[in-house]
Amino acid sequence: MKINEAITQLRKEKKRKFSQTLDIIVSLKGIDLRRDSINAVINIPNKIKDKKVCGFLNSKSNIIDVVTKPEFAKFKDKKEMKKLVDSYDFFIASAPLMPLVATTFGKVLGPTGKMPTPQLGLVTQETDTEIKGLLERVSKAIKIRAKEPCIKVGIGNENMPDKEIIENFNSIYDGIVNALPKKKENIKKIMVKLTMTKPIKVEAE
């Protein structure tokens, strides 16, 4: 089934009281995750949702919430750390602060996929222009990290036009393929689903 046909079929399912996320599920084969590290940042053409972002910066900002260097110490408290991590979708950081950010927050932020990295999340200057530019990139970026031979990631929500969902599907699929050691040979099958529906098998273009 083509992706456009699958979206049409999913839209016929029972409506829910919330906007369901549409996910792509890519099953992998011929992958040894102990040897093959599959990490990628994929830029998508259409924003799926607004991400709540916090910055690890030297000074406060009018654009985003900020944790400054002198405030790092209070997050030794596990409750404070959990509250911080749960409150935001992603974190950015000033590049010079990254070593301290990594030692203070890395163990908690790393496994959640919210950790700033050189690929996505660092500013060299704490100017409004640079922060706004980074926030725009973060809003249209998807982090892929395979912990099992299956990658599941949101490609849209049911309030988005089909055209935008399909564009995101193609970008994310291509990004996953490019991150695999043997490219399409490592793809076992592709499915899509809404939050509350069963998966539907689809073919990539």
C-alpha positions in Angstrom: 0.0 0.0 0.0 1.2 3.5 -0.8 1.6 6.0 2.0 -1.2 8.2 0.6 -3.6 5.3 0.6 -2.6 4.3 4.1 -3.3 7.8 5.4 -6.7 7.8 3.8 -7.5 4.4 5.4 -6.2 5.6 8.9 -8.5 8.7 8.7 -11.5 6.4 8.4 -10.8 5.0 11.8 -12.7 6.0 14.9 -12.1 9.7 15.9 -10.6 10.4 19.3 -10.9 13.4 21.6 -7.4 14.4 20.9 -5.2 14.9 17.8 -3.5 11.6 17.2 0.1 11.4 16.2 0.9 9.5 13.0 4.0 7.3 13.4 6.3 5.5 11.0 7.6 2.2 12.2 10.6 0.8 10.4 11.6 -2.8 11.2 15.3 -3.5 10.6 17.2 -6.7 9.6 20.9 -7.6 9.4 21.8 -5.1 12.2 23.9 -5.7 15.2 23.2 -2.8 17.5 26.2 -3.7 19.7 28.4 -2.9 16.7 26.3 -0.7 14.5 25.4 2.6 16.1 22.4 4.2 14.4 22.1 7.8 15.3 20.9 10.6 13.1 19.3 14.0 13.1 16.7 14.3 10.3 15.4 17.6 9.1 11.8 17.5 8.1 10.0 20.0 5.8 6.9 20.5 8.0 6.8 21.1 11.8 4.7 18.5 13.6 4.2 20.3 16.9 5.6 23.2 19.0 8.5 21.9 21.1 9.1 23.4 24.5 12.8 24.2 24.7 15.1 25.2 27.5 18.6 26.6 27.3 21.8 26.0 29.3 23.2 29.5 28.8 25.4 32.1 30.6 22.6 34.6 30.8 18.8 34.8 30.8 16.9 35.2 27.6 13.7 36.8 26.5 13.1 34.0 24.0 13.3 30.8 26.0 13.6 29.5 29.5 17.2 29.3 30.7 19.2 27.4 33.3 22.3 29.5 33.9 25.7 28.0 35.0 25.3 29.1 38.7 21.9 27.2 38.8 23.4 23.9 37.7 24.2 22.8 41.2 20.6 22.6 42.3 20.0 19.8 39.8 22.1 17.4 41.9 18.7 16.9 43.6 17.1 14.0 41.6 13.6 15.5 42.0 14.7 18.8 40.6 16.4 17.0 37.7 13.4 14.9 36.9 11.1 18.0 37.0 13.4 19.8 34.6 13.7 17.0 32.1 10.0 16.3 32.2 9.1 20.0 31.6 10.8 20.3 28.2 10.9 18.5 24.9 14.5 19.6 24.1 17.5 21.5 25.4 20.0 23.8 23.7 23.3 25.0 25.2 26.1 27.5 24.8 29.0 25.7 23.2 31.6 26.7 25.8 29.2 25.4 28.5 28.9 21.9 26.9 31.5 20.1 28.9 29.8 21.1 32.2 26.4 20.4 30.7 27.5 16.9 29.7 28.9 16.1 33.2 25.9 17.6 35.0 23.0 16.6 32.8 24.3 14.0 30.3 23.4 10.8 32.2 19.8 11.9 32.4 19.3 13.8 29.2 21.2 11.4 27.0 18.8 8.4 27.3 15.8 10.7 26.6 17.2 12.0 23.4 16.9 15.6 24.7 20.7 16.3 25.1 22.2 19.1 23.0 24.8 17.9 20.5 27.1 19.5 17.9 24.6 18.2 15.3 21.7 19.9 16.9 21.5 22.2 20.0 24.6 24.4 20.3 24.9 28.2 20.0 28.3 29.8 19.7 27.0 33.3 20.6 24.0 33.9 22.9 22.3 36.4 20.6 18.6 36.5 20.0 19.2 35.9 16.2 21.3 32.8 16.8 18.9 31.4 19.4 15.9 32.0 17.2 17.7 30.3 14.3 18.5 27.3 16.4 14.9 27.0 17.7 13.7 27.0 14.1 16.0 24.1 13.3 15.0 22.2 16.5 11.3 22.6 15.6 11.9 20.7 12.3 14.4 18.1 13.4 13.8 14.5 14.4 16.4 12.6 16.3 16.8 8.9 15.4 18.5 6.5 17.8 18.0 2.8 17.4 18.0 0.8 20.7 16.3 -2.2 19.2 15.8 -3.5 15.6 12.8 -1.2 15.1 12.6 2.6 14.8 9.4 4.4 15.6 9.0 8.1 15.2 6.3 10.6 14.6 5.8 12.0 11.1 2.8 14.2 11.7 -0.6 14.4 13.3 -4.1 14.0 12.0 -4.7 17.7 11.8 -2.0 18.2 9.2 -2.7 18.0 5.5 -1.9 14.7 3.8 0.7 16.4 1.6 2.7 17.6 4.6 2.6 14.2 6.3 3.8 12.5 3.1 6.6 15.0 2.7 7.7 14.3 6.3 7.3 10.5 5.7 9.7 10.7 2.7 12.3 12.8 4.5 12.3 10.6 7.6 12.4 7.3 5.6 15.3 8.6 3.5 17.1 9.8 6.7 16.7 6.4 8.3 18.0 4.6 5.2 21.0 6.9 5.0 21.8 6.1 8.7 21.9 2.3 8.1 25.2 0.5 7.3 23.7 -1.3 4.3 21.0 1.2 3.5 17.8 -0.4 2.0 19.2 -3.9 2.5 18.7 -3.3 6.3 14.9 -2.5 5.9 12.7 -5.4 6.8 9.3 -3.6 6.6 7.7 -0.2 6.9 4.4 0.5 8.7 2.4 3.6 9.7 -0.2 4.0 12.4 -2.1 6.6 14.4 -1.8 6.7 18.2 -4.8 4.5 18.7 -4.9 2.3 15.6 -3.2 -0.8 14.4 -0.2 -0.5 12.0 -0.6 -0.6 8.3 2.2 -1.9 6.1 3.3 0.5 3.4 5.8 0.7 0.6 8.4 3.5 0.2 8.4 5.4 -3.1 
